[in-house]
Structures are given as C-alpha cells and as structure tokens.
Amino acid sequence: MPAAEQARAKVNLSLRVLGRRGDGYHELNSLVVFAETGDRIVAAEAESLSLSLKGHFASALSEEPGNLVLRAAHSLRDLCGVKAGAHLTLEKNLPVASGIGGGSADAAATLRVLMRLWNTRLDETALVSLAASLGADVPVCLDAGPALMFGIGERIERVGHMPHFSLLLVNPQVPVSTAKVFRALAAPPLAGSPVAPAAPDFRSLDELLRWLGTEPNDLEQPARTLEPLIGEVIADIAATPGCRLARMSGSGATCFGLYERLEEARAAAEAVARKRPGWWVVASSVSGCG
C-alpha cells in the first residue's frame, strides 16, 4: 500500500536576526509553529525514483532531479544503501517560496514517508544531519511541533507548552527574494558566539502574545520596503475581528493573523478572500498546541 505524509506549513511567529556570520549565513532566533494546512507526499513502490506533481501550485515546480523532494529521496536511499525505488506524488497546496517553509516541509515529509515505505531507520543524529544537508529549515520540519530555532536553524529546542490558537495565512501571490530581503536588512557582523536561549514555555495565549510583543520579525520591514503590498496584507488581517496579532512569516510574502478560536480565523479568511479574490487565503488550526 502507498504511504502518505503531510508537509505542514511552517510559520515564524518571531524571527530575530542576530548578525551576519563570517561564512555569509545569518545567525537567527525564531519561534516557529506548524499549521495543519500544507502539502502532501504519497510514496508507492517502484523500481526507480520518480516524482509526479499535482495541486494548485504544482506548475511552479519541476519534476527534475533538482526538486528538493527528489534530492531528499536520493540522499536517503544512498545513505541507507536501499536498492528499491519509489514513485512519489507531491500535492502542492502551499505557495512556492512564500516564507512558510513549503519546500523544507516537503523534504522532511519525504524522508519520513520513505523510511516507512522502505522499512528503514536512521538514528536521530544521522537523520538530522541528512535533513540539514538539504536545507537549514528541514530539521525543524521533521517533527512538526512548536520549537525555537537558533543559529542558521540547526539548533532546535522544542517548546514545552504552547496554548491553543488558530491562524489565518494570506499570501498576495507576489514574489519576494529572500536574498534581497537580507541584503536590505544589512545586518551587522555577528558579535561573538551567541548562546542559545532556553525554549520558552507559554501557559496562556496572553503570555505568548506578551512575549511576541518583544520578539518581532526583523525581516518584515525590509520586505515591506521591497514589496509594499505586504503592508496591505498585514493591514487587512489586522482589521478582522478577533485578530490578536498580524505579522509576516519568514522573509515573506505570506503573512499571518493569530486568533483565539478557529471560527474567528475562518470568518477572517472569508472576509479577506471577498476583498482580495486573487490572494491565497487559508484558515488553520495549529499542530501540537493546547
């Protein structure tokens, strides 16, 4: 029987850029959660490795070996010495390159689904190392629960408790270059070796919101300068009833609204979709909360 895994959207509730490292990467500190909405990976037995694409955003991707799903599959097979193949189907429901970790979540889901299909296992150290070789955000997507990411994403602390809340995700379907956003930020060189903080533990939604009030997304302002439409997205979300916080995720252009109840997020989604019919708008609960 084919095996399937969901690739949940990763949302940066906060994203601090601590400085630019000597190797050109940026040291980050980010609180992330995972929406229940996302892409889907299905793996079926086959003699070779192949990939099919479907879903609303499939046309933005290629079925060639450079696709991150196929790269993950080949890397896992080579590392484990597996001789079998697999036919993979990626249902692409999330916008591409939109600041919610779609490609990274797809790669992590591919590793999970193929380990089941091929009945093979890796110890945690080897699995995280393989995931990191595919991209800085892939390790945190292996276990899609609330976490604090540090460094370039390789240092992960799982959050002990996260209160229940829901999200509205909105993407105006405009391209935003991550590299250009970081250049516009012009972060100073990293001073010393920052110590990773302990993962916070939030006992209530109000406590989480107070913490987020002091922990912004440092990439939001440069992204809004490059693409002013992001400011309109945030304003539209903030104007909906029940919105407790409106902010950009990652390097954009997807923005989110935080709501206490899923019903509020769904009502907000309907309102934004009516006003902006060309935008991608989804309401979702959050995985691993409550």
FIMARPA-927489 format. One record per residue (C-alpha): x, y, z; residue in one letter. Coordinates in Angstrom, 1 decimal, padded with zeros to 4 digits. Each point is the difference from the previous one (the first is absolute). Layout:
N
{{X; Y; Z}; a}
...
//
This chain:
290
{{000.0; 000.0; 000.0}; m}
{{001.2; 003.5; -000.7}; p}
{{001.2; 002.1; 003.0}; a}
{{-000.9; 003.6; 000.5}; a}
{{001.2; 002.9; 002.2}; e}
{{-001.2; 003.6; 000.4}; q}
{{002.5; 002.8; -000.4}; a}
{{-001.3; 002.7; 002.3}; r}
{{000.6; 003.7; -000.6}; a}
{{002.6; 001.5; 002.3}; k}
{{-000.8; 003.4; 001.4}; v}
{{002.6; 002.2; 001.6}; n}
{{-001.9; 001.7; 002.9}; l}
{{003.2; 001.9; 000.7}; s}
{{003.3; 000.4; -001.9}; l}
{{003.0; 001.8; 001.4}; r}
{{003.1; 000.5; -002.1}; v}
{{003.0; 000.1; 002.5}; l}
{{002.6; 000.8; -002.6}; g}
{{001.9; -001.1; -003.1}; r}
{{002.5; -002.8; 000.5}; r}
{{003.4; -000.2; -001.7}; g}
{{-001.2; -002.8; -002.3}; d}
{{-002.7; 002.4; -001.4}; g}
{{-002.9; -001.7; 001.8}; y}
{{-002.1; 001.9; 002.6}; h}
{{-000.4; -001.1; 003.6}; e}
{{-003.7; -000.2; 000.8}; l}
{{-002.3; -000.5; 003.0}; n}
{{-003.5; -000.9; -001.0}; s}
{{-003.2; -001.4; 001.6}; l}
{{-001.8; -002.3; -002.4}; v}
{{-003.3; -001.9; -000.1}; v}
{{-001.5; -002.2; -002.6}; f}
{{-003.5; 000.5; -001.5}; a}
{{-002.1; -003.0; -000.7}; e}
{{-000.3; 001.1; -003.6}; t}
{{002.8; -001.0; -002.4}; g}
{{001.2; -002.1; -002.9}; d}
{{-000.3; -003.8; -000.2}; r}
{{002.5; -002.7; -001.0}; i}
{{-001.0; -003.4; -001.2}; v}
{{002.5; -002.8; -000.6}; a}
{{-000.7; -003.2; -001.9}; a}
{{002.4; -003.0; -000.7}; e}
{{001.8; 000.3; -003.3}; a}
{{003.3; -001.2; -001.6}; e}
{{001.5; 003.5; -000.3}; s}
{{-000.5; 003.4; 001.6}; l}
{{-002.5; 002.3; -001.7}; s}
{{-002.2; 003.0; 000.8}; l}
{{-003.4; 001.2; -001.1}; s}
{{-001.4; 003.4; 000.9}; l}
{{-003.6; 001.0; 000.5}; k}
{{-001.9; 002.7; 002.0}; g}
{{-000.6; 003.7; -000.5}; h}
{{003.6; 001.1; 000.0}; f}
{{001.5; -003.1; -001.8}; a}
{{000.7; 002.1; -003.1}; s}
{{002.6; 002.0; 001.9}; a}
{{002.2; -003.0; 000.5}; l}
{{001.9; -002.5; -002.1}; s}
{{000.1; -003.8; 000.1}; e}
{{003.7; 000.1; -000.8}; e}
{{002.8; -001.3; 002.4}; p}
{{000.5; 003.5; 001.4}; g}
{{-003.4; -000.2; 001.7}; n}
{{000.6; -000.1; 003.8}; l}
{{-002.3; -003.0; 000.4}; v}
{{002.1; -002.1; -002.5}; l}
{{003.2; 001.2; 001.6}; r}
{{-001.2; -001.1; 003.4}; a}
{{-001.0; -003.4; -001.4}; a}
{{003.3; -000.6; -001.7}; h}
{{001.9; 001.1; 003.0}; s}
{{-001.9; -002.3; 002.3}; l}
{{000.4; -003.0; -002.3}; r}
{{003.7; 000.6; -000.4}; d}
{{000.6; 000.4; 003.7}; l}
{{-002.0; -003.1; 000.9}; c}
{{001.2; -002.2; -002.9}; g}
{{-003.6; -000.6; -001.1}; v}
{{-000.3; -001.7; -003.4}; k}
{{-003.8; 000.6; -000.4}; a}
{{-001.5; 002.9; -001.7}; g}
{{-003.2; 001.9; 000.5}; a}
{{-002.5; 002.1; -001.9}; h}
{{-000.6; 003.2; 001.9}; l}
{{-003.0; 002.3; -000.5}; t}
{{000.2; 003.5; 001.4}; l}
{{-003.3; 001.8; 000.4}; e}
{{001.1; 003.6; 000.1}; k}
{{-002.6; 002.0; 001.9}; n}
{{002.3; 002.7; 001.4}; l}
{{001.4; 002.9; -002.0}; p}
{{003.6; -000.4; -001.1}; v}
{{002.8; 002.1; 001.6}; a}
{{-002.5; 001.7; 002.3}; s}
{{001.6; 000.1; 003.4}; g}
{{-001.9; -003.0; 001.5}; i}
{{002.6; -002.8; -000.6}; g}
{{-001.9; -001.9; -002.6}; g}
{{003.0; -001.5; -001.7}; g}
{{001.7; -000.9; 003.3}; s}
{{-003.2; -001.6; 001.3}; a}
{{-000.2; -002.0; -003.3}; d}
{{003.5; -001.3; 000.4}; a}
{{-000.6; -000.9; 003.7}; a}
{{-003.2; -001.8; -000.9}; a}
{{001.8; -001.9; -002.8}; t}
{{002.6; -001.3; 002.5}; l}
{{-002.8; -001.1; 002.4}; r}
{{-002.1; -001.7; -002.7}; v}
{{002.9; -001.8; -001.7}; l}
{{001.3; -001.4; 003.3}; m}
{{-003.4; -001.6; 000.5}; r}
{{-000.3; -001.2; -003.6}; l}
{{003.5; -001.5; 000.0}; w}
{{-000.2; -001.2; 003.6}; n}
{{003.3; 001.7; 000.9}; t}
{{001.0; 002.1; 002.9}; r}
{{002.7; 002.6; 000.8}; l}
{{001.0; 001.0; 003.5}; d}
{{-000.9; 003.6; 000.9}; e}
{{003.5; 001.4; -000.5}; t}
{{000.3; -001.5; -003.5}; a}
{{-003.5; 001.1; -001.0}; l}
{{000.4; 003.6; 001.2}; v}
{{003.4; 000.1; -001.8}; s}
{{-001.6; -001.2; -003.2}; l}
{{-002.9; 002.5; 000.3}; a}
{{002.5; 002.9; 000.6}; a}
{{001.9; -000.9; -003.2}; s}
{{-003.3; 000.6; -001.9}; l}
{{-000.7; 003.4; 001.5}; g}
{{000.3; 002.0; 003.3}; a}
{{-003.8; -000.3; 000.7}; d}
{{-000.4; -003.7; -000.8}; v}
{{001.1; -001.3; 003.5}; p}
{{-002.7; 001.9; 001.9}; v}
{{-002.6; -001.3; -002.5}; c}
{{000.8; -003.7; 000.9}; l}
{{-002.2; 000.3; 003.1}; d}
{{-002.6; 002.7; -000.8}; a}
{{-000.6; 001.4; 003.4}; g}
{{000.7; 003.4; 001.7}; p}
{{003.7; 000.7; 000.3}; a}
{{002.7; 002.6; 000.5}; l}
{{002.5; 000.0; -002.9}; m}
{{003.5; 001.5; 000.6}; f}
{{003.2; 000.4; -002.1}; g}
{{-000.8; -000.5; -003.6}; i}
{{-002.8; -002.3; 001.0}; g}
{{002.0; -003.0; 001.1}; e}
{{-000.4; 000.5; 003.7}; r}
{{-003.6; -000.9; 001.0}; i}
{{-001.7; 000.1; 003.4}; e}
{{-003.5; -001.3; 000.2}; r}
{{-002.5; 002.2; 001.9}; v}
{{-001.3; -001.8; 003.1}; g}
{{-003.5; 001.5; -000.2}; h}
{{-001.8; 002.2; -002.6}; m}
{{-003.6; 001.2; 000.6}; p}
{{-002.7; -000.8; -002.5}; h}
{{-000.5; 002.6; -002.8}; f}
{{-000.7; 000.2; -003.7}; s}
{{001.5; 001.7; -003.0}; l}
{{-001.1; 001.9; -003.1}; l}
{{002.6; -000.3; -002.7}; l}
{{000.0; 002.4; -002.9}; v}
{{002.3; 000.3; -003.0}; n}
{{-000.6; 002.7; -002.6}; p}
{{001.8; -002.2; -002.6}; q}
{{002.8; 002.4; -000.7}; v}
{{003.7; -001.2; 000.0}; p}
{{002.3; 001.1; 002.7}; v}
{{003.7; -000.9; -000.2}; s}
{{001.4; -001.2; 003.3}; t}
{{003.5; 001.0; -001.0}; a}
{{-001.2; 003.6; -000.8}; k}
{{-001.8; 000.2; 003.3}; v}
{{003.1; -000.9; 001.9}; f}
{{002.1; 002.5; -002.0}; r}
{{-002.6; 002.7; 000.7}; a}
{{000.3; -000.8; 003.7}; l}
{{003.8; 000.4; -000.1}; a}
{{000.5; -001.8; 003.3}; a}
{{003.3; 000.9; 001.7}; p}
{{002.7; -002.7; 000.5}; p}
{{-000.7; -002.4; 002.8}; l}
{{001.6; 001.0; 003.2}; a}
{{001.4; -003.0; 001.9}; g}
{{-001.8; -003.3; 000.3}; s}
{{-003.6; 000.5; 001.1}; p}
{{-001.2; -002.5; 002.6}; v}
{{-003.2; -001.8; -001.0}; a}
{{-002.8; 001.0; 002.4}; p}
{{-002.2; -002.6; 001.8}; a}
{{-003.2; -000.7; -001.9}; a}
{{-002.9; 002.0; 001.5}; p}
{{-003.0; -001.7; 001.7}; d}
{{-003.3; 001.8; -000.6}; f}
{{-002.8; -000.8; 002.4}; r}
{{-002.6; 002.4; -001.6}; s}
{{-000.6; 001.8; -003.3}; l}
{{000.4; 003.3; 001.8}; d}
{{003.5; -001.1; 001.2}; e}
{{000.9; -001.0; -003.6}; l}
{{-001.2; 003.3; -001.4}; l}
{{002.0; 002.0; 002.7}; r}
{{003.1; -001.9; -001.0}; w}
{{-000.6; 000.6; -003.7}; l}
{{-000.4; 003.7; 000.7}; g}
{{003.7; 000.2; 000.8}; t}
{{001.1; -002.5; -002.7}; e}
{{-000.9; 001.3; -003.5}; p}
{{000.9; -001.2; -003.5}; n}
{{003.1; 002.0; -000.9}; d}
{{-000.5; -000.8; -003.7}; l}
{{-003.5; 001.5; -000.2}; e}
{{001.0; 003.7; -000.4}; q}
{{002.6; -000.6; -002.8}; p}
{{-002.4; -002.4; -001.7}; a}
{{-002.8; 002.7; 000.1}; r}
{{002.4; 002.5; -001.5}; t}
{{000.7; -002.3; -002.9}; l}
{{-003.6; -001.0; -000.4}; e}
{{-002.4; 002.5; 001.5}; p}
{{-003.0; -002.3; -000.6}; l}
{{001.1; -002.0; 003.1}; i}
{{-001.0; 003.0; 002.1}; g}
{{-003.5; -000.2; -001.6}; e}
{{-000.2; -003.7; 000.8}; v}
{{000.9; 000.7; 003.7}; i}
{{-002.5; 002.9; 000.2}; a}
{{-002.8; -002.1; -001.5}; d}
{{000.7; -002.9; 002.5}; i}
{{000.2; 002.4; 003.0}; a}
{{-003.4; 001.5; -000.9}; a}
{{-001.8; -003.3; 000.4}; t}
{{-002.0; -000.6; 003.2}; p}
{{001.8; -002.2; 002.6}; g}
{{003.5; 000.6; -001.4}; c}
{{002.5; 000.1; 002.9}; r}
{{003.1; 000.4; -002.2}; l}
{{000.8; 000.7; -003.7}; a}
{{003.5; -000.6; -001.3}; r}
{{002.1; -001.3; -002.8}; m}
{{001.4; -003.5; 000.0}; s}
{{003.6; -000.7; -000.9}; g}
{{001.3; 002.2; -002.8}; s}
{{-003.6; 000.4; -001.5}; g}
{{-002.2; 000.5; -001.7}; a}
{{-002.3; -002.2; 002.0}; t}
{{-001.5; 001.8; 003.1}; c}
{{-002.0; -001.4; 002.8}; f}
{{-002.6; 001.0; 002.5}; g}
{{-000.2; -001.7; 003.4}; l}
{{-003.5; -000.7; 001.5}; y}
{{-001.2; -001.7; 003.1}; e}
{{-002.6; -002.1; -001.8}; r}
{{-000.1; -001.8; -003.4}; l}
{{-003.4; 001.5; -000.6}; e}
{{001.4; 003.5; 000.1}; e}
{{002.8; -000.9; -002.4}; a}
{{-002.4; -001.5; -002.4}; r}
{{-002.2; 003.0; 000.1}; a}
{{003.0; 002.2; -000.6}; a}
{{001.0; -002.2; -002.9}; a}
{{-003.4; 000.5; -001.6}; e}
{{000.2; 003.8; 000.4}; a}
{{003.6; 000.3; -001.4}; v}
{{-000.9; -002.4; -002.9}; a}
{{-003.0; 002.1; -000.9}; r}
{{002.1; 003.2; 000.0}; k}
{{003.0; -001.5; -001.8}; r}
{{-001.2; -002.8; -002.3}; p}
{{003.4; -000.4; -001.6}; g}
{{001.8; -000.8; 003.3}; w}
{{000.7; -003.4; 001.6}; w}
{{-001.9; 000.0; 003.2}; v}
{{-000.3; -003.0; 002.5}; v}
{{-001.1; -000.3; 003.6}; a}
{{001.5; -002.8; 002.0}; s}
{{000.4; -001.4; 003.5}; s}
{{003.6; -000.5; 001.3}; v}
{{001.7; -003.4; 000.5}; s}
{{001.2; -001.0; 003.5}; g}
{{-001.7; 002.8; 002.0}; c}
{{-002.4; -000.1; 002.9}; g}
//
